[in-house]
Amino acid sequence: MKIGIDIGGSHIGMALIKDEEMIVKKEKNFSQEEQKNMQVAILKTIQELVSQLQKEYNFSIQEIELMGIAAPGTISNGVIVKAGNLNLKNFNLIQELQKQYPISMQLRNDGKCAALAEKKYGAMKMYDDCVFINIGTGIGGAAFLGGKLLEPKKNSGFEFGHMVLNQEGRLCSCGKKGCFETYSSIKALKLHVTEALQINSDISGKQLREELLIKDDSKVKQEIAVFLEYLKTGIGNLIDIFEPEVVCFGGSFAYYEGSEIWNQFMEKMQESAAIFNEKELPVMVPAKLKNDAGMIGSVIT
């Protein structure tokens, strides 16, 4: 058996996986108080969820052949070097976890984990040249050429969310201005829509999709227009660079499939000059595994 863990900006998901199939998953949201010290919150939450799984499925930790962890930001040798949305720097997560669980572990960037799962089991399975883009609290992703995941030697790389689209734009958690994710992450969309409506931003993704974004409100429509324009530009850049057969959308944005925003975005990608090779738009699909992709991909070796 394996344990797959996905660390997000607001919660942790954990799955018990056997013979490449997910038996069960658990989730726990971080409280606002916990978010003040994410190192402590992450370790505590992982311990709580592992304990729950052990009680329900009666196994010892020695029976776990691998604990895989998907985490946002720059990952190197078991360390979260930098994760702006979690306010983490040089957090040796593997070292800390092995004090409690002396078993085999691996830590990868969450975008890469989700991409591996979608390539092996999901929406990208039938393609060789692929771009996977995870749009949620931040924006990350991965690319495959000839069926092979592109992996830099130094850091995890492919920080799609931190390509600059506006040098004088919004300040990003990474310290730069005008990063892609400051305009087209779901976190950014929620923040600016709730500010426009002058309401509390502490709402769920489902509330955002099903209540706020369908309002016939000029301010909301303006925020959606900004979101979509930058999304078109960012995705267009990635298509021009990688020339993929398919672009797969993971994270919270995968749940927008069939919505008015999804349909508007697809229309915008058809606009003249959205991409360099105008007549060769790739297939664009939502992630098949949705938010389970990070957990599943974290244990792929």
Secondary structure as GFF3:
##gff-version 3
##sequence-region A 1 301
A	DSSP	beta_strand	2	7	.	.	.	ID=ss1
A	DSSP	beta_strand	11	18	.	.	.	ID=ss2
A	DSSP	beta_strand	21	29	.	.	.	ID=ss3
A	DSSP	three_ten_helix	34	36	.	.	.	ID=ss4
A	DSSP	alpha_helix	38	57	.	.	.	ID=ss5
A	DSSP	three_ten_helix	61	63	.	.	.	ID=ss6
A	DSSP	beta_strand	66	71	.	.	.	ID=ss7
A	DSSP	beta_strand	74	76	.	.	.	ID=ss8
A	DSSP	beta_strand	79	83	.	.	.	ID=ss9
A	DSSP	three_ten_helix	84	86	.	.	.	ID=ss10
A	DSSP	beta_strand	88	91	.	.	.	ID=ss11
A	DSSP	alpha_helix	93	100	.	.	.	ID=ss12
A	DSSP	beta_strand	105	109	.	.	.	ID=ss13
A	DSSP	alpha_helix	110	120	.	.	.	ID=ss14
A	DSSP	beta_strand	130	135	.	.	.	ID=ss15
A	DSSP	beta_strand	139	145	.	.	.	ID=ss16
A	DSSP	beta_strand	148	149	.	.	.	ID=ss17
A	DSSP	three_ten_helix	160	162	.	.	.	ID=ss18
A	DSSP	alpha_helix	181	184	.	.	.	ID=ss19
A	DSSP	alpha_helix	186	197	.	.	.	ID=ss20
A	DSSP	alpha_helix	205	207	.	.	.	ID=ss21
A	DSSP	pi_helix	208	212	.	.	.	ID=ss22
A	DSSP	alpha_helix	218	242	.	.	.	ID=ss23
A	DSSP	beta_strand	246	250	.	.	.	ID=ss24
A	DSSP	three_ten_helix	251	256	.	.	.	ID=ss25
A	DSSP	alpha_helix	260	268	.	.	.	ID=ss26
A	DSSP	beta_strand	283	286	.	.	.	ID=ss27
A	DSSP	three_ten_helix	290	292	.	.	.	ID=ss28
A	DSSP	alpha_helix	293	297	.	.	.	ID=ss29
###
